[in-house]
């Protein structure tokens, strides 16, 4: 859509804010940017930096025990982070004590991917883009069509 420049943030609900912040900040390395507080000084949400223009919003007080486990439920099924070097990133993640759901492998789109999930069951795809992947082929086609 014309006018949209980027995906700004992804928002997740979590049960235990401190456990989630340990995972995302201490183990994955996303710096905490700021906290928004309610009038009673309770934390309403925490902003974590993915890039200078993309953030992860973490809201405490989730009502369910875990994110839906099925790929067929309504709502977001996973978030995907583009990775420069998938093997090195997976090594750092494992060294931080995080278990991968899958080791790096080739996906149907021509990219390499690995999977993990946070303490609340939110699935995360790590994707290393191949120069001739299906996404880049589609972008080249769209550009050629003037889109």
DSSP file (Angstrom, degrees, kcal/mol; ACC not computed):
  #  RESIDUE AA STRUCTURE BP1 BP2  ACC     N-H-->O    O-->H-N    N-H-->O    O-->H-N    TCO  KAPPA ALPHA  PHI   PSI    X-CA   Y-CA   Z-CA
    1    1 A X    >         0   0    0      0, 0.0     3,-1.4     0, 0.0     2,-0.1   0.000 360.0 360.0 360.0 132.1    0.0    0.0    0.0
    2    2 A X  T 3   +     0   0    0      1,-0.2     3,-0.1     3,-0.0     0, 0.0  -0.370 360.0  31.9 -65.3 141.2    1.4    3.4   -0.9
    3    3 A X  T 3  S+     0   0    0      1,-0.3     2,-0.4    -2,-0.1    -1,-0.2   0.027  87.5 110.5 100.6 -26.3    2.4    5.6    2.0
    4    4 A X    <   +     0   0    0     -3,-1.4    -1,-0.3     1,-0.1     3,-0.1  -0.708  39.6 178.2 -82.7 130.6    3.4    2.8    4.4
    5    5 A X        -     0   0    0     -2,-0.4     2,-0.3     1,-0.3    -1,-0.1   0.643  56.5 -19.4-106.9 -18.9    7.1    2.8    4.9
    6    6 A X        -     0   0    0     47,-0.0     2,-0.7     0, 0.0    -1,-0.3  -0.982  68.8 -85.7-174.1 164.7    7.7    0.0    7.4
    7    7 A X        -     0   0    0     -2,-0.3     3,-0.1     1,-0.2    48,-0.1  -0.850  41.8-164.9 -84.1 118.9    6.3   -2.3   10.0
    8    8 A X        -     0   0    0     -2,-0.7    47,-2.1     1,-0.2     2,-0.3   0.938  52.6 -23.4 -78.2 -49.1    6.6   -0.2   13.1
    9    9 A X  E     -a   55   0A   0     45,-0.2     2,-0.4    41,-0.0    -1,-0.2  -0.991  43.2-134.8-158.2 163.6    6.1   -2.7   15.9
   10   10 A X  E     -a   56   0A   0     45,-1.8    47,-3.1    -2,-0.3     2,-0.5  -0.979  24.4-151.7-118.7 136.9    4.7   -6.1   17.0
   11   11 A X  E     -a   57   0A   0     -2,-0.4     2,-0.4    45,-0.2    47,-0.2  -0.935  14.5-178.2-113.9 132.2    2.8   -6.2   20.3
   12   12 A X  E     -a   58   0A   0     45,-2.8    47,-3.0    -2,-0.5     2,-0.4  -0.955  21.2-136.0-126.9 148.4    2.7   -9.3   22.5
   13   13 A X  E     -a   59   0A   0     -2,-0.4     2,-0.3    45,-0.2    47,-0.2  -0.847  26.7-171.9 -98.1 138.7    0.9  -10.1   25.7
   14   14 A X  E     -a   60   0A   0     45,-2.9    48,-2.5    -2,-0.4    47,-0.8  -0.927  26.9-144.2-131.6 155.3    2.9  -12.0   28.3
   15   15 A X  S    S+     0   0    0     -2,-0.3     2,-0.7     1,-0.3    46,-0.5   0.942  94.8  32.5 -80.4 -53.1    2.1  -13.6   31.7
   16   16 A X     >  -     0   0    0      1,-0.2     4,-2.3    44,-0.1    -1,-0.3  -0.893  66.7-167.7-113.9 102.4    5.3  -12.8   33.6
   17   17 A X  H  > S+     0   0    0     -2,-0.7     4,-2.8     1,-0.2     5,-0.2   0.904  87.6  49.2 -57.8 -46.8    6.8   -9.5   32.5
   18   18 A X  H  > S+     0   0    0      1,-0.2     4,-2.2     2,-0.2    -1,-0.2   0.890 111.4  49.2 -64.6 -39.2   10.2  -10.0   34.2
   19   19 A X  H  > S+     0   0    0      2,-0.2     4,-1.8     1,-0.2    -1,-0.2   0.907 113.7  46.9 -64.9 -41.1   10.6  -13.5   32.8
   20   20 A X  H  X S+     0   0    0     -4,-2.3     4,-2.9     2,-0.2     5,-0.3   0.892 111.4  50.3 -68.2 -39.7    9.8  -12.2   29.3
   21   21 A X  H  X>S+     0   0    0     -4,-2.8     4,-2.8     1,-0.2     5,-1.0   0.880 107.7  53.9 -67.0 -36.2   12.2   -9.3   29.7
   22   22 A X  I  <>S+     0   0    0     -4,-2.2     5,-1.6    -5,-0.2     4,-0.4   0.926 112.8  45.1 -59.2 -43.3   14.9  -11.6   30.8
   23   23 A X  I  <>S+     0   0    0     -4,-1.8     5,-1.8     3,-0.2     4,-0.4   0.962 122.9  32.7 -64.5 -54.5   14.3  -13.6   27.6
   24   24 A X  I  <5S+     0   0    0     -4,-2.9     6,-2.7     3,-0.2    -2,-0.2   0.871 130.9  30.2 -76.8 -37.7   14.1  -10.7   25.2
   25   25 A X  I  X5S+     0   0    0     -4,-2.8     4,-0.6    -5,-0.3    -3,-0.2   0.950 129.1  30.8 -87.2 -56.8   16.6   -8.3   26.8
   26   26 A X  I  4<S+     0   0    0     -5,-1.0    -3,-0.2    -4,-0.4    -4,-0.1   0.856 132.0  28.7 -76.3 -35.8   19.2  -10.5   28.6
   27   27 A X  I  4<S+     0   0    0     -5,-1.6    -3,-0.2    -4,-0.4    -4,-0.2   0.880 131.8  30.5 -94.8 -42.3   19.2  -13.5   26.3
   28   28 A X  T  4<S-     0   0    0     -5,-1.8    -3,-0.2    -6,-0.2    -4,-0.2   0.692 101.1-126.4 -92.0 -19.5   18.2  -12.2   22.9
   29   29 A X     <  +     0   0    0     -4,-0.6     2,-0.7     1,-0.2    -4,-0.2   0.721  51.4 151.4  88.0  21.6   19.8   -8.7   23.4
   30   30 A X        -     0   0    0     -6,-2.7    -1,-0.2    18,-0.0    20,-0.1  -0.786  44.2-129.2 -85.4 116.8   16.9   -6.4   22.6
   31   31 A X        -     0   0    0     -2,-0.7    18,-2.7    18,-0.4     2,-0.4  -0.361  16.3-116.5 -66.8 141.1   17.5   -3.2   24.6
   32   32 A X  E     -B   48   0A   0     16,-0.2    16,-0.2     1,-0.2     3,-0.1  -0.651  32.3-178.0 -73.2 129.4   14.7   -1.8   26.7
   33   33 A X  E     -     0   0A   0     14,-3.2     2,-0.3    -2,-0.4    -1,-0.2   0.878  54.0 -31.3 -94.9 -50.8   13.8    1.6   25.3
   34   34 A X  E     -B   47   0A   0     13,-1.0    13,-2.8     2,-0.0     2,-0.4  -0.987  46.5-129.8-165.0 163.6   11.0    2.8   27.6
   35   35 A X  E     -B   46   0A   0     -2,-0.3     2,-0.5    11,-0.2    11,-0.2  -0.985  13.0-148.4-124.4 136.9    8.1    1.9   29.8
   36   36 A X  E     -B   45   0A   0      9,-2.6     8,-3.3    -2,-0.4     9,-1.5  -0.906  22.0-156.3-101.4 133.7    4.6    3.4   29.8
   37   37 A X  E     -B   43   0A   0     -2,-0.5     6,-0.2     6,-0.3     2,-0.1  -0.781  11.0-127.0-112.8 151.7    2.9    3.4   33.2
   38   38 A X    >   -     0   0    0      4,-3.0     3,-2.0    -2,-0.3     6,-0.1  -0.347  43.6 -92.8 -80.5 172.3   -0.7    3.5   34.2
   39   39 A X  T 3  S+     0   0    0      1,-0.3    -1,-0.1     2,-0.1    -2,-0.0   0.807 128.9  55.7 -58.1 -30.5   -1.9    6.2   36.7
   40   40 A X  T 3  S-     0   0    0      2,-0.1    -1,-0.3     1,-0.0     3,-0.1   0.282 121.8-108.1 -87.4  11.6   -1.2    3.8   39.6
   41   41 A X  S <  S+     0   0    0     -3,-2.0     2,-0.2     1,-0.3    -2,-0.1   0.476  73.2 141.8  74.9   6.7    2.4    3.4   38.4
   42   42 A X        -     0   0    0      1,-0.1    -4,-3.0    -5,-0.0     2,-0.4  -0.516  62.6-102.9 -71.3 145.4    1.9   -0.1   37.1
   43   43 A X  E     -B   37   0A   0     -6,-0.2    -6,-0.3    -2,-0.2    17,-0.2  -0.572  36.4-178.0 -70.3 125.6    3.8   -0.9   33.9
   44   44 A X  E     -     0   0A   0     -8,-3.3    16,-0.4    -2,-0.4     2,-0.3   0.858  66.8 -17.4 -89.4 -44.8    1.3   -0.9   31.0
   45   45 A X  E     -B   36   0A   0     -9,-1.5    -9,-2.6    14,-0.2     2,-0.4  -0.987  54.4-139.4-158.7 157.6    3.9   -1.8   28.3
   46   46 A X  E     -BC  35  58A   0     12,-2.0    12,-2.6    -2,-0.3     2,-0.5  -0.983  16.4-143.5-121.9 129.9    7.6   -2.0   27.7
   47   47 A X  E     -BC  34  57A   0    -13,-2.8   -14,-3.2    -2,-0.4   -13,-1.0  -0.811  15.8-168.7 -92.4 128.9    9.1   -1.0   24.4
   48   48 A X  E     -BC  32  56A   0      8,-2.5     8,-2.3    -2,-0.5     2,-0.6  -0.937  22.1-121.3-114.9 142.6   12.1   -3.1   23.2
   49   49 A X  E     + C   0  55A   0    -18,-2.7   -18,-0.4    -2,-0.4     6,-0.2  -0.717  36.4 162.7 -87.0 122.2   14.3   -2.1   20.3
   50   50 A X  E    S-     0   0A   0      4,-2.4     2,-0.2     1,-0.6     5,-0.2   0.813  81.5 -19.4 -92.6 -55.4   14.6   -4.4   17.3
   51   51 A X  E >  S- C   0  54A   0      3,-2.2    -1,-0.6   -21,-0.0     3,-0.6  -0.785  83.5 -86.3-134.1-178.5   16.0   -1.7   15.0
   52   52 A X  T 3  S+     0   0    0     -2,-0.2     3,-0.1     1,-0.2    -3,-0.0   0.730 130.9  29.6 -63.9 -20.2   15.8    2.1   15.3
   53   53 A X  T 3  S+     0   0    0      1,-0.1     2,-0.4   -46,-0.0    -1,-0.2   0.328 113.6  66.7-122.5   5.8   12.4    2.0   13.6
   54   54 A X  E <   + C   0  51A   0     -3,-0.6    -4,-2.4     2,-0.0    -3,-2.2  -0.997  60.3 178.1-134.5 135.1   11.0   -1.3   14.6
   55   55 A X  E     -aC   9  49A   0    -47,-2.1   -45,-1.8    -2,-0.4     2,-0.5  -0.860  28.2-133.7-134.1 160.3   10.0   -2.3   18.1
   56   56 A X  E     -aC  10  48A   0     -8,-2.3    -8,-2.5    -2,-0.3     2,-0.5  -0.986  21.6-154.0-113.7 121.3    8.6   -5.1   20.2
   57   57 A X  E     -aC  11  47A   0    -47,-3.1   -45,-2.8    -2,-0.5     2,-0.6  -0.853   7.6-161.2 -95.7 127.7    5.9   -4.0   22.6
   58   58 A X  E     -aC  12  46A   0    -12,-2.6   -12,-2.0    -2,-0.5     2,-0.5  -0.941   4.8-168.9-114.9 115.4    5.5   -6.3   25.6
   59   59 A X  E     -a   13   0A   0    -47,-3.0   -45,-2.9    -2,-0.6     3,-0.2  -0.903  12.0-144.4-105.1 122.4    2.3   -6.0   27.6
   60   60 A X  E    S+a   14   0A   0     -2,-0.5   -45,-0.2   -16,-0.4   -44,-0.1  -0.375  71.7  58.5 -76.2 163.7    2.0   -7.8   31.0
   61   61 A X        -     0   0    0    -47,-0.8   -46,-0.2   -46,-0.5    -1,-0.2   0.760  62.3-178.7  93.2  27.5   -1.2   -9.4   32.2
   62   62 A X        -     0   0    0    -48,-2.5    -1,-0.2    -3,-0.2    -2,-0.0  -0.275  21.2-146.5 -57.8 145.1   -1.9  -12.0   29.5
   63   63 A X  S    S+     0   0    0      3,-0.0     2,-0.2     2,-0.0    -1,-0.1   0.726  74.4  63.4 -88.4 -24.1   -5.1  -13.9   30.2
   64   64 A X  S    S-     0   0    0      1,-0.1     3,-0.1     4,-0.0    -2,-0.0  -0.623  80.8-124.7-101.8 161.0   -4.1  -17.3   28.7
   65   65 A X  S    S-     0   0    0     -2,-0.2     2,-0.3     1,-0.2   -50,-0.2   0.860  89.9  -0.3 -69.2 -36.3   -1.3  -19.6   29.8
   66   66 A X  S    S-     0   0    0     55,-0.1    55,-0.2   -52,-0.1    -1,-0.2  -0.964  82.8 -88.7-149.0 160.2    0.3  -19.7   26.4
   67   67 A X  S    S-     0   0    0     53,-3.1    10,-0.0    -2,-0.3    -2,-0.0  -0.385  70.6 -75.8 -62.5 152.2   -0.1  -18.3   22.9
   68   68 A X        -     0   0    0      1,-0.2    -1,-0.1     6,-0.1     5,-0.1  -0.290  40.8-151.1 -55.4 134.2   -2.3  -20.6   20.7
   69   69 A X        +     0   0    0     -3,-0.1     2,-0.3    53,-0.1    -1,-0.2   0.694  67.2  86.3 -82.8 -19.9   -0.3  -23.7   19.7
   70   70 A X    >   -     0   0    0      1,-0.1     3,-0.9     2,-0.0    -2,-0.0  -0.597  67.8-145.3 -89.6 143.0   -2.1  -24.3   16.4
   71   71 A X  T 3  S+     0   0    0     -2,-0.3    -1,-0.1     1,-0.2     6,-0.1   0.538 100.1  62.7 -73.8  -7.3   -1.1  -22.8   13.1
   72   72 A X  T 3  S+     0   0    0      2,-0.1    -1,-0.2     5,-0.0     2,-0.2   0.346  78.7 102.7-105.0   5.9   -4.9  -22.8   12.3
   73   73 A X  S <  S-     0   0    0     -3,-0.9     2,-0.0     1,-0.1     0, 0.0  -0.494  80.7 -96.6 -83.7 159.0   -6.1  -20.5   15.1
   74   74 A X  S    S+     0   0    0     -2,-0.2     2,-0.1     3,-0.0    -6,-0.1  -0.354  85.8  39.6 -67.8 154.8   -7.1  -16.9   14.4
   75   75 A X  S    S-     0   0    0     -2,-0.0     2,-0.2     2,-0.0    -2,-0.0  -0.398 105.1 -20.8 100.7-177.4   -4.5  -14.3   15.1
   76   76 A X        -     0   0    0      1,-0.1     3,-0.1    -2,-0.1    -3,-0.0  -0.436  46.5-167.8 -68.0 133.6   -0.8  -14.0   14.6
   77   77 A X        -     0   0    0      1,-0.3    46,-0.4    -2,-0.2     2,-0.3   0.750  64.9 -25.3 -94.3 -26.8    0.9  -17.4   14.2
   78   78 A X        -     0   0    0     44,-0.1     2,-0.4    -7,-0.0    -1,-0.3  -0.977  53.3-119.8-170.1 166.5    4.5  -16.1   14.6
   79   79 A X  E     -d  124   0B   0     44,-2.0    46,-3.1    -2,-0.3     2,-0.5  -0.920  26.1-148.9-114.6 149.6    6.9  -13.2   14.1
   80   80 A X  E     -d  125   0B   0     -2,-0.4     2,-0.5    44,-0.2    46,-0.2  -0.969   6.5-163.1-124.0 131.1    9.8  -13.4   11.8
   81   81 A X  E     -d  126   0B   0     44,-3.0    46,-2.6    -2,-0.5     2,-0.4  -0.954  21.3-129.2-112.7 129.4   13.1  -11.6   12.2
   82   82 A X  E     -d  127   0B   0     -2,-0.5     2,-0.4    44,-0.2    46,-0.2  -0.627  28.1-161.0 -77.2 131.7   15.5  -11.3    9.2
   83   83 A X        -     0   0    0     44,-3.1    46,-0.4    -2,-0.4     3,-0.3  -0.926  21.0-153.2-120.4 136.6   19.0  -12.5   10.2
   84   84 A X  S    S+     0   0    0     -2,-0.4     2,-0.5     1,-0.3    -1,-0.1   0.933  94.8  18.1 -70.8 -47.4   22.3  -11.7    8.4
   85   85 A X     >  -     0   0    0      1,-0.1     4,-2.3     2,-0.0    -1,-0.3  -0.882  67.8-173.7-131.6  97.7   24.1  -14.9    9.6
   86   86 A X  H  > S+     0   0    0     -2,-0.5     4,-2.8    -3,-0.3     5,-0.2   0.889  83.7  51.4 -63.0 -42.6   21.7  -17.6   10.7
   87   87 A X  H  > S+     0   0    0      1,-0.2     4,-2.2     2,-0.2    -1,-0.2   0.936 112.9  44.7 -63.2 -46.0   24.3  -20.0   12.0
   88   88 A X  H  > S+     0   0    0      2,-0.2     4,-2.2     1,-0.2    -1,-0.2   0.894 114.0  50.6 -64.8 -39.4   26.1  -17.4   14.1
   89   89 A X  H  X S+     0   0    0     -4,-2.3     4,-2.4     2,-0.2    -2,-0.2   0.924 110.6  48.7 -64.4 -44.0   22.8  -16.1   15.4
   90   90 A X  H  X S+     0   0    0     -4,-2.8     4,-2.6     1,-0.2     5,-0.2   0.884 109.4  53.1 -63.7 -37.9   21.7  -19.6   16.4
   91   91 A X  H  X S+     0   0    0     -4,-2.2     4,-2.3    -5,-0.2    -1,-0.2   0.923 110.6  47.0 -62.1 -43.5   25.0  -20.2   18.1
   92   92 A X  H  X S+     0   0    0     -4,-2.2     4,-1.4     2,-0.2    -2,-0.2   0.896 112.1  50.8 -64.7 -40.0   24.5  -17.0   20.2
   93   93 A X  H  <>S+     0   0    0     -4,-2.4     5,-2.0     1,-0.2     3,-0.3   0.929 112.0  45.9 -64.3 -45.4   20.9  -18.0   21.0
   94   94 A X  H ><5S+     0   0    0     -4,-2.6     3,-1.7     1,-0.2    -1,-0.2   0.889 109.3  55.3 -64.9 -38.6   22.0  -21.5   22.2
   95   95 A X  H 3<5S+     0   0    0     -4,-2.3    -1,-0.2     1,-0.3    -2,-0.2   0.790 102.2  58.3 -64.5 -26.8   24.9  -20.0   24.2
   96   96 A X  T 3<5S-     0   0    0     -4,-1.4    -1,-0.3    -3,-0.3    -2,-0.2   0.450 125.8-103.0 -81.4  -0.2   22.3  -17.8   26.0
   97   97 A X  T < 5S+     0   0    0     -3,-1.7     2,-0.5     1,-0.3    -3,-0.2   0.631  76.6 137.3  91.3  14.5   20.5  -21.0   27.1
   98   98 A X      < -     0   0    0     -5,-2.0     2,-0.5   -71,-0.1    -1,-0.3  -0.814  47.3-137.6 -97.4 133.5   17.6  -20.8   24.6
   99   99 A X        -     0   0    0     -2,-0.5    18,-0.4    18,-0.1     2,-0.2  -0.759  15.5-133.7 -89.6 130.1   16.6  -24.1   22.9
  100  100 A X        -     0   0    0     -2,-0.5    16,-0.3     1,-0.1     3,-0.2  -0.592   1.4-146.6 -77.8 143.1   15.8  -23.9   19.2
  101  101 A X  S    S+     0   0    0     14,-2.9     2,-0.3     1,-0.3    15,-0.2   0.780  88.8  10.3 -76.2 -28.7   12.6  -25.6   18.1
  102  102 A X  E    S-E  115   0B   0     13,-1.4    13,-1.0    -3,-0.0    -1,-0.3  -0.989  78.3-122.4-149.2 142.8   14.4  -26.4   14.8
  103  103 A X  E     -     0   0B   0     -2,-0.3    10,-0.1     1,-0.2    12,-0.0  -0.340  58.5 -67.0 -72.7 163.2   18.0  -26.2   13.7
  104  104 A X  E    S+     0   0B   0     10,-0.1     2,-0.3     8,-0.1    10,-0.2  -0.265  70.2 157.5 -55.2 135.4   18.7  -24.0   10.6
  105  105 A X  E     -E  113   0B   0      8,-2.2     8,-2.9    -3,-0.1     2,-0.3  -0.967  44.9 -88.0-153.5 164.4   17.2  -25.5    7.4
  106  106 A X  E     -E  112   0B   0     -2,-0.3     6,-0.2     6,-0.2     2,-0.2  -0.589  40.3-147.7 -78.2 137.5   16.1  -24.5    3.9
  107  107 A X    >   -     0   0    0      4,-3.6     3,-1.7    -2,-0.3    -1,-0.0  -0.545  29.0-103.5 -98.0 169.7   12.5  -23.3    3.6
  108  108 A X  T 3  S+     0   0    0      1,-0.3    -1,-0.1    -2,-0.2    -2,-0.0   0.724 119.0  61.0 -64.4 -21.7   10.2  -23.7    0.6
  109  109 A X  T 3  S-     0   0    0      2,-0.1    25,-2.7    24,-0.1    26,-0.3   0.443 120.9-103.5 -86.9   0.5   10.8  -20.0   -0.3
  110  110 A X  S <  S+     0   0    0     -3,-1.7     2,-0.2     1,-0.4    22,-0.2   0.422  86.6 113.5  93.2  -1.4   14.6  -20.6   -0.8
  111  111 A X        -     0   0    0     18,-0.1    -4,-3.6    20,-0.1    -1,-0.4  -0.590  67.3-117.2 -97.1 162.7   15.6  -18.9    2.5
  112  112 A X  E     +EF 106 128B   0     16,-2.0    16,-2.7    -6,-0.2     2,-0.3  -0.797  38.6 178.7 -97.1 145.3   17.2  -20.6    5.5
  113  113 A X  E     -EF 105 127B   0     -8,-2.9    -8,-2.2    -2,-0.3     2,-0.3  -0.972  20.9-173.5-145.7 157.0   15.2  -20.6    8.7
  114  114 A X  E     - F   0 126B   0     12,-1.7    12,-3.0    -2,-0.3     2,-0.3  -0.947  19.5-141.0-142.9 160.8   15.3  -21.7   12.4
  115  115 A X  E     +EF 102 125B   0    -13,-1.0   -14,-2.9    -2,-0.3   -13,-1.4  -0.937  22.7 160.3-130.5 148.0   12.5  -21.5   15.0
  116  116 A X  E     - F   0 124B   0      8,-2.1     8,-3.1    -2,-0.3     2,-0.3  -0.916  22.2-140.1-147.7 173.2   12.2  -20.7   18.7
  117  117 A X  E     - F   0 123B   0    -18,-0.4     6,-0.2    -2,-0.3   -18,-0.1  -0.997  15.6-124.4-141.8 149.0    9.5  -19.7   21.1
  118  118 A X    >   -     0   0    0      4,-2.1     3,-2.3    -2,-0.3   -98,-0.1  -0.189  46.0 -85.0 -81.7 178.8    9.4  -17.3   24.0
  119  119 A X  T 3  S+     0   0    0      1,-0.3    -1,-0.1     2,-0.1   -99,-0.1   0.714 129.9  51.4 -60.1 -20.2    8.3  -18.2   27.5
  120  120 A X  T 3  S-     0   0    0      2,-0.1   -53,-3.1   -54,-0.1    -1,-0.3   0.326 121.9-103.0 -98.7   7.1    4.7  -17.6   26.6
  121  121 A X    <   +     0   0    0     -3,-2.3     2,-0.5     1,-0.3    -2,-0.1   0.561  66.4 154.2  85.5   7.9    4.8  -19.8   23.5
  122  122 A X        -     0   0    0      1,-0.1    -4,-2.1   -44,-0.0    -1,-0.3  -0.598  42.3-130.7 -69.9 122.9    5.0  -17.0   20.9
  123  123 A X  E     - F   0 117B   0     -2,-0.5   -44,-2.0   -46,-0.4     2,-0.4  -0.544  21.9-164.6 -81.6 140.7    6.7  -18.5   17.9
  124  124 A X  E     -dF  79 116B   0     -8,-3.1    -8,-2.1    -2,-0.2     2,-0.5  -0.990   4.9-157.5-129.1 124.9    9.7  -16.8   16.4
  125  125 A X  E     -dF  80 115B   0    -46,-3.1   -44,-3.0    -2,-0.4     2,-0.5  -0.873   4.2-156.0 -99.8 133.6   11.1  -17.5   12.9
  126  126 A X  E     -dF  81 114B   0    -12,-3.0   -12,-1.7    -2,-0.5     2,-0.5  -0.954  19.0-170.3-105.2 123.9   14.7  -16.5   12.2
  127  127 A X  E     -dF  82 113B   0    -46,-2.6   -44,-3.1    -2,-0.5     2,-0.7  -0.962  20.2-162.8-128.3 124.1   15.2  -16.1    8.5
  128  128 A X  E     - F   0 112B   0    -16,-2.7   -16,-2.0    -2,-0.5     2,-0.3  -0.912  29.3-133.6 -99.9 114.3   18.3  -15.6    6.4
  129  129 A X        -     0   0    0     -2,-0.7     2,-0.3   -46,-0.4   -18,-0.1  -0.495  10.1-141.8 -75.2 131.2   17.3  -14.3    3.0
  130  130 A X    >   -     0   0    0     -2,-0.3     3,-2.2     1,-0.1     6,-0.3  -0.732  21.3-121.2 -88.0 140.6   18.9  -15.9    0.0
  131  131 A X  T 3  S+     0   0    0     -2,-0.3    -1,-0.1     1,-0.3   -20,-0.1   0.757 113.0  37.2 -55.2 -26.1   19.7  -13.5   -2.9
  132  132 A X  T 3  S+     0   0    0    -22,-0.2    -1,-0.3     4,-0.1   -21,-0.1  -0.004  87.1 141.2-115.6  29.8   17.4  -15.4   -5.3
  133  133 A X    <>  -     0   0    0     -3,-2.2     4,-2.2     1,-0.1   -23,-0.2  -0.174  67.5-104.1 -66.9 164.9   14.6  -16.4   -2.8
  134  134 A X  H  > S+     0   0    0    -25,-2.7     4,-2.4     1,-0.2     5,-0.2   0.846 119.7  56.6 -60.1 -35.9   11.0  -16.3   -4.0
  135  135 A X  H  > S+     0   0    0    -26,-0.3     4,-2.3     2,-0.2    -1,-0.2   0.943 109.1  44.5 -62.5 -47.5   10.4  -13.0   -2.1
  136  136 A X  H  > S+     0   0    0     -6,-0.3     4,-2.4     1,-0.2    -2,-0.2   0.871 111.9  53.5 -66.4 -36.0   13.1  -11.2   -3.9
  137  137 A X  H  X S+     0   0    0     -4,-2.2     4,-2.0     2,-0.2    -1,-0.2   0.921 110.2  47.9 -61.1 -43.2   12.0  -12.7   -7.2
  138  138 A X  H  X S+     0   0    0     -4,-2.4     4,-2.8     2,-0.2    -2,-0.2   0.890 110.1  51.8 -65.7 -39.5    8.5  -11.4   -6.6
  139  139 A X  H  X S+     0   0    0     -4,-2.3     4,-2.7     2,-0.2     5,-0.2   0.923 108.9  50.3 -62.8 -44.1    9.8   -7.9   -5.6
  140  140 A X  H  X S+     0   0    0     -4,-2.4     4,-2.2     1,-0.2    -1,-0.2   0.908 112.0  48.5 -60.4 -40.9   11.8   -7.8   -8.9
  141  141 A X  H  X S+     0   0    0     -4,-2.0     4,-1.7     2,-0.2    -2,-0.2   0.930 111.2  49.1 -64.2 -46.0    8.6   -8.8  -10.8
  142  142 A X  H  <>S+     0   0    0     -4,-2.8     5,-2.9     1,-0.2     4,-0.3   0.907 111.3  49.6 -61.2 -41.9    6.5   -6.2   -9.0
  143  143 A X  H ><5S+     0   0    0     -4,-2.7     3,-1.3     4,-0.2    -1,-0.2   0.902 108.7  52.7 -62.9 -40.7    9.1   -3.4   -9.7
  144  144 A X  H 3<5S+     0   0    0     -4,-2.2    -1,-0.2     1,-0.3    -2,-0.2   0.825 108.5  51.4 -64.1 -30.2    9.2   -4.5  -13.4
  145  145 A X  T 3<5S-     0   0    0     -4,-1.7    -1,-0.3    -5,-0.1    -2,-0.2   0.478 120.4-111.9 -83.5  -3.3    5.3   -4.1  -13.4
  146  146 A X  T < 5       0   0    0     -3,-1.3    -3,-0.2    -4,-0.3    -2,-0.1   0.683 360.0 360.0  81.7  17.8    5.7   -0.6  -11.9
  147  147 A X      <       0   0    0     -5,-2.9    -4,-0.2    -6,-0.2    -5,-0.1   0.436 360.0 360.0 -93.6 360.0    4.1   -1.6   -8.6
